[in-house]
Amino acid sequence: MSHRDYYDILGVSRTASADEIKRAYRKLAKQHHPDHNPGNPEAEAKFKEAQGAYSVLSDTQKRAEYDQFGRAGVGDWQQRQGGQRVYSWGGGSQINSEDLEDLFSAFGGGGRQQASVFDQFFGGQGQRRAPRRRAGPARGDNVDHAVRLTFDQSLHGTKIELQLTDKGNGSQPQTLTVTVPPGVEEGQRIRLRGKGQPGSNGGPAGDLFLVCSIAPHAYLRRVGRDLFLDLPISLTEAALGTTIEVPTLDGRVSLKIPPGTPGGSKLRLRGKGIPASRKQPVGDLYAVIKIVAPTKLTEKQQELLEQLADELDANPRQDLAWAQHE
């Protein structure tokens, strides 16, 4: 497993804002998601690496601990079957609580000073050795669970059933019905409090995070709250203008193509993008014009086009800087 700096993994600076970190993660998650790179172990490794970095840097407290102590500061306490507590971090590194006490005794001072250093580094979760004393409550680990949604489910929301089997304590499988809100994006995490790994010694359970991946639509592309549709038109439609029925999430609507519309133009249909949510406004739909030239012409069509070219006598490159230095 990689030991790279989490900021380097996401490609952001150590002073990056929460929004910058979120955007960087979503970009990497979309680029390296296993569904987009089937059979590519390198892409899968980078996807997991980005998930691990984001899980720390997106949490204010964990990020502060990581900035101060590195990966060792954002590990987790776990309890083995024999009751022994171990601290895990980084690429599978572990150390038990008794060895940690020996390690921190090297700081000197003993007593309160030693405990202060220990608590500062591990957030007060370590327990000093004491005869017949039981370890204190410890919160359970958080769990990530990948969820695959259709494009329509991501737009309108849905309910899904999850079968949770790995609770770490021999418990029976649990079925959860989860409501996915409308408008979720690729890589978005949905938090279910208390549905992660159980705590130990009466501690609270961790949280379950649903990590959303979204199947591509047949002809629509999503960018933020907006949708994009490639719209092929003919030479004559581009030159003379026309009206075309185009698909939207709410059904077909009429779109007017102005005369002289160039290729690459984006014609906006207001309010036809991602539906509004409680926190975000409705998006727009953009029809991206693709001019399709005829590939097979009859002699008559060839003659007519040549006559038209002579009549127009147009040079679309005449105003370009490189064309003026011939």
C-alpha positions as CSV (number, residue, x, y, z in Angstrom):
1,M,0.0,0.0,0.0
2,S,1.2,3.5,-0.8
3,H,2.8,5.7,1.8
4,R,2.6,8.9,-0.3
5,D,1.5,12.1,1.3
6,Y,-2.3,12.5,1.2
7,Y,-2.0,16.0,-0.3
8,D,0.2,14.7,-3.0
9,I,-2.2,11.8,-3.8
10,L,-5.0,14.3,-4.4
11,G,-2.7,16.8,-6.1
12,V,-3.6,19.7,-3.8
13,S,-1.5,22.0,-1.5
14,R,-1.5,21.7,2.2
15,T,-3.5,24.9,2.4
16,A,-6.2,23.7,0.1
17,S,-9.8,24.5,1.0
18,A,-12.4,21.8,1.7
19,D,-14.0,22.5,-1.7
20,E,-10.7,22.1,-3.5
21,I,-10.1,18.8,-1.8
22,K,-13.6,17.6,-2.7
23,R,-13.1,18.6,-6.4
24,A,-9.7,16.9,-6.6
25,Y,-11.1,13.7,-5.1
26,R,-14.1,13.5,-7.4
27,K,-11.9,14.0,-10.5
28,L,-9.6,11.2,-9.4
29,A,-12.5,8.9,-8.4
30,K,-14.1,9.4,-11.8
31,Q,-10.8,8.9,-13.7
32,H,-9.7,5.7,-11.8
33,H,-13.0,4.1,-10.9
34,P,-12.9,0.3,-11.5
35,D,-16.1,0.4,-13.5
36,H,-14.3,2.7,-16.0
37,N,-11.1,0.7,-15.9
38,P,-12.1,-3.0,-15.9
39,G,-9.3,-5.4,-15.3
40,N,-6.8,-2.6,-14.5
41,P,-5.3,-3.2,-11.1
42,E,-3.2,0.0,-11.3
43,A,-6.4,2.1,-11.7
44,E,-8.1,0.3,-8.9
45,A,-5.1,0.9,-6.6
46,K,-5.2,4.6,-7.4
47,F,-8.9,4.7,-6.8
48,K,-8.5,3.2,-3.3
49,E,-5.5,5.5,-2.6
50,A,-7.6,8.5,-3.4
51,Q,-10.4,7.2,-1.2
52,G,-8.1,6.8,1.7
53,A,-6.6,10.3,1.3
54,Y,-10.1,11.9,1.0
55,S,-11.4,10.1,4.0
56,V,-8.8,11.8,6.1
57,L,-8.5,15.3,4.5
58,S,-12.3,15.7,4.3
59,D,-12.6,15.3,8.0
60,T,-11.6,18.5,9.9
61,Q,-10.3,16.7,13.0
62,K,-8.5,13.9,11.1
63,R,-6.9,16.5,8.8
64,A,-5.6,18.4,11.8
65,E,-4.2,15.3,13.3
66,Y,-2.6,14.2,10.0
67,D,-1.0,17.7,9.5
68,Q,0.6,17.4,13.0
69,F,1.6,13.7,13.2
70,G,1.3,12.2,9.7
71,R,-0.3,8.9,9.0
72,A,0.3,7.5,12.5
73,G,-1.9,10.3,13.9
74,V,-5.0,9.1,12.0
75,G,-5.0,5.4,12.7
76,D,-7.6,3.4,14.5
77,W,-7.8,1.4,17.7
78,Q,-9.0,-2.1,17.3
79,Q,-9.6,-4.9,19.8
80,R,-8.5,-8.4,19.0
81,Q,-10.4,-11.5,20.1
82,G,-8.2,-12.0,23.1
83,G,-9.0,-8.5,24.3
84,Q,-5.7,-7.0,23.3
85,R,-5.9,-3.4,21.9
86,V,-3.8,-2.5,18.9
87,Y,-3.3,0.7,17.0
88,S,-3.2,0.4,13.2
89,W,-2.2,3.1,10.6
90,G,-0.6,3.5,7.2
91,G,0.0,0.4,5.1
92,G,-1.0,-2.1,7.7
93,S,1.3,-1.0,10.4
94,Q,0.2,-2.1,13.9
95,I,1.5,-1.8,17.5
96,N,-0.2,-3.0,20.7
97,S,-1.0,-0.7,23.6
98,E,1.6,-2.2,25.9
99,D,4.4,-1.7,23.4
100,L,3.2,1.9,23.0
101,E,3.7,2.5,26.7
102,D,7.3,1.3,26.4
103,L,7.8,3.5,23.3
104,F,6.5,6.6,25.0
105,S,8.5,6.0,28.1
106,A,11.5,7.0,26.0
107,F,10.3,10.6,26.1
108,G,11.2,10.7,29.8
109,G,9.5,12.4,32.7
110,G,7.2,9.5,33.4
111,G,3.8,9.9,35.1
112,R,1.7,12.8,33.9
113,Q,4.2,14.0,31.3
114,Q,4.4,10.6,29.7
115,A,0.6,10.2,29.6
116,S,0.3,13.7,28.1
117,V,2.5,12.9,25.2
118,F,0.7,9.6,24.7
119,D,-2.7,11.2,24.8
120,Q,-1.7,14.1,22.5
121,F,-0.5,11.7,19.8
122,F,-3.3,9.2,19.9
123,G,-6.3,11.4,20.9
124,G,-6.6,10.0,24.4
125,Q,-7.6,6.6,23.2
126,G,-4.7,4.7,24.6
127,Q,-5.1,3.0,27.9
128,R,-2.2,2.7,30.4
129,R,-1.5,-0.6,31.9
130,A,-3.1,-1.2,35.3
131,P,-3.7,-4.5,37.0
132,R,-7.3,-5.7,36.7
133,R,-8.4,-2.5,35.0
134,R,-10.6,-2.8,32.0
135,A,-9.9,-0.8,28.8
136,G,-12.2,2.2,28.3
137,P,-14.9,2.5,25.7
138,A,-13.7,2.7,22.1
139,R,-15.6,3.9,19.1
140,G,-16.0,1.4,16.2
141,D,-14.4,1.9,12.8
142,N,-16.0,3.7,9.9
143,V,-16.8,1.5,6.9
144,D,-16.9,2.5,3.2
145,H,-19.4,0.6,1.0
146,A,-19.5,1.2,-2.8
147,V,-22.9,1.7,-4.4
148,R,-23.6,1.5,-8.1
149,L,-26.4,3.8,-9.3
150,T,-28.0,4.2,-12.7
151,F,-28.0,7.7,-14.2
152,D,-31.8,8.0,-13.6
153,Q,-31.4,6.9,-9.9
154,S,-28.7,9.5,-9.3
155,L,-31.0,12.3,-10.7
156,H,-34.3,11.4,-9.1
157,G,-33.1,9.5,-6.0
158,T,-34.0,5.9,-5.1
159,K,-34.2,3.4,-2.3
160,I,-31.7,0.5,-2.1
161,E,-31.2,-2.5,0.1
162,L,-27.8,-3.2,1.6
163,Q,-26.8,-6.6,3.0
164,L,-24.2,-5.9,5.8
165,T,-22.4,-9.1,6.9
166,D,-19.0,-8.0,8.3
167,K,-19.7,-6.5,11.7
168,G,-16.6,-8.1,13.2
169,N,-18.4,-9.7,16.2
170,G,-20.1,-12.7,14.7
171,S,-23.5,-11.0,14.5
172,Q,-26.1,-12.0,12.0
173,P,-26.3,-10.3,8.6
174,Q,-28.3,-7.1,8.6
175,T,-30.4,-5.7,5.8
176,L,-30.7,-1.9,5.6
177,T,-33.1,0.1,3.3
178,V,-31.3,3.3,2.4
179,T,-32.8,6.4,0.7
180,V,-30.4,7.9,-1.8
181,P,-31.4,11.6,-2.2
182,P,-31.9,13.1,-5.7
183,G,-28.9,14.7,-7.5
184,V,-26.0,12.7,-6.1
185,E,-22.7,13.0,-8.0
186,E,-19.9,10.6,-8.9
187,G,-17.8,9.9,-5.8
188,Q,-20.3,11.5,-3.3
189,R,-20.4,9.9,0.1
190,I,-23.6,9.3,2.0
191,R,-23.2,9.0,5.8
192,L,-25.2,6.5,7.9
193,R,-24.4,7.2,11.5
194,G,-23.8,4.2,13.8
195,K,-24.0,1.6,11.0
196,G,-20.2,0.9,10.8
197,Q,-18.1,-1.5,13.0
198,P,-19.4,-1.9,16.6
199,G,-17.5,-0.2,19.4
200,S,-15.7,-2.1,22.2
201,N,-16.3,-2.0,25.9
202,G,-19.6,-0.1,25.5
203,G,-18.2,2.4,22.9
204,P,-20.4,3.7,20.1
205,A,-20.5,2.1,16.7
206,G,-18.7,3.8,13.7
207,D,-20.4,5.2,10.7
208,L,-21.2,3.6,7.3
209,F,-20.3,5.7,4.2
210,L,-22.0,4.8,0.9
211,V,-19.5,5.8,-1.9
212,C,-21.6,6.5,-5.0
213,S,-20.6,5.6,-8.6
214,I,-22.9,6.4,-11.4
215,A,-23.4,4.6,-14.7
216,P,-23.1,6.8,-17.8
217,H,-26.2,7.9,-19.7
218,A,-26.8,6.7,-23.3
219,Y,-26.6,10.3,-24.7
220,L,-26.4,12.9,-21.9
221,R,-23.3,14.0,-20.1
222,R,-23.3,15.6,-16.7
223,V,-21.0,18.4,-15.6
224,G,-22.0,19.7,-12.1
225,R,-25.7,20.7,-12.3
226,D,-25.7,20.9,-16.2
227,L,-26.3,18.3,-18.9
228,F,-24.8,18.2,-22.4
229,L,-26.2,16.7,-25.5
230,D,-24.4,16.3,-28.8
231,L,-26.7,17.4,-31.6
232,P,-25.7,16.6,-35.2
233,I,-27.1,18.9,-37.9
234,S,-26.6,19.1,-41.7
235,L,-24.8,21.8,-43.6
236,T,-28.1,23.3,-44.9
237,E,-29.7,23.2,-41.4
238,A,-26.6,25.1,-40.0
239,A,-26.8,27.7,-42.9
240,L,-30.5,28.2,-43.1
241,G,-31.6,27.5,-39.6
242,T,-34.2,25.0,-38.5
243,T,-36.2,23.7,-35.5
244,I,-35.4,20.3,-34.0
245,E,-37.0,18.1,-31.4
246,V,-34.4,17.2,-28.7
247,P,-34.7,14.9,-25.7
248,T,-34.6,16.2,-22.1
249,L,-35.2,14.6,-18.7
250,D,-38.8,15.8,-19.0
251,G,-39.4,14.6,-22.6
252,R,-38.8,16.1,-26.0
253,V,-38.8,19.9,-26.5
254,S,-38.4,22.1,-29.6
255,L,-35.0,23.8,-30.1
256,K,-34.6,26.6,-32.6
257,I,-31.3,26.5,-34.6
258,P,-30.5,30.1,-35.8
259,P,-29.3,30.6,-39.4
260,G,-25.6,30.5,-39.6
261,T,-25.0,28.5,-36.5
262,P,-21.3,27.3,-36.4
263,G,-20.1,23.9,-35.3
264,G,-19.3,23.7,-31.6
265,S,-22.0,26.1,-30.6
266,K,-23.7,25.4,-27.3
267,L,-27.4,26.2,-27.4
268,R,-28.9,26.4,-23.9
269,L,-32.2,25.1,-22.7
270,R,-32.7,26.8,-19.3
271,G,-33.9,24.7,-16.4
272,K,-33.6,21.4,-18.3
273,G,-30.5,20.1,-16.4
274,I,-30.2,18.4,-13.0
275,P,-33.4,19.1,-10.9
276,A,-33.2,21.5,-8.0
277,S,-32.5,20.2,-4.5
278,R,-32.8,21.8,-1.1
279,K,-29.3,23.2,-1.4
280,Q,-28.7,23.7,-5.1
281,P,-30.6,25.3,-8.0
282,V,-31.8,23.5,-11.2
283,G,-29.2,23.2,-13.9
284,D,-29.4,23.8,-17.7
285,L,-29.2,21.5,-20.7
286,Y,-26.8,22.5,-23.5
287,A,-27.1,21.2,-27.1
288,V,-23.6,21.0,-28.6
289,I,-23.8,21.5,-32.3
290,K,-22.0,19.0,-34.6
291,I,-22.2,19.9,-38.3
292,V,-22.2,16.8,-40.4
293,A,-21.0,17.2,-44.0
294,P,-22.4,14.8,-46.7
295,T,-20.1,12.0,-47.6
296,K,-21.8,10.7,-50.8
297,L,-23.0,13.1,-53.4
298,T,-24.7,12.6,-56.8
299,E,-23.4,14.4,-59.8
300,K,-26.2,16.9,-59.5
301,Q,-25.5,17.6,-55.8
302,Q,-21.8,18.0,-56.6
303,E,-22.7,20.5,-59.3
304,L,-25.0,22.5,-57.0
305,L,-22.5,22.7,-54.2
306,E,-19.8,23.9,-56.6
307,Q,-22.2,26.6,-57.9
308,L,-23.0,27.6,-54.3
309,A,-19.3,27.8,-53.4
310,D,-18.7,30.1,-56.4
311,E,-21.7,32.3,-55.4
312,L,-20.6,32.6,-51.8
313,D,-16.9,33.0,-52.5
314,A,-16.3,32.8,-48.8
315,N,-13.1,32.2,-46.9
316,P,-13.7,31.4,-43.3
317,R,-10.0,31.6,-42.5
318,Q,-9.4,35.1,-43.8
319,D,-9.4,36.7,-40.3
320,L,-7.1,34.2,-38.7
321,A,-3.6,35.5,-37.7
322,W,-1.8,32.7,-39.4
323,A,-3.8,33.1,-42.6
324,Q,-2.7,36.7,-43.0
325,H,1.0,35.8,-43.2
326,E,0.9,33.5,-46.2
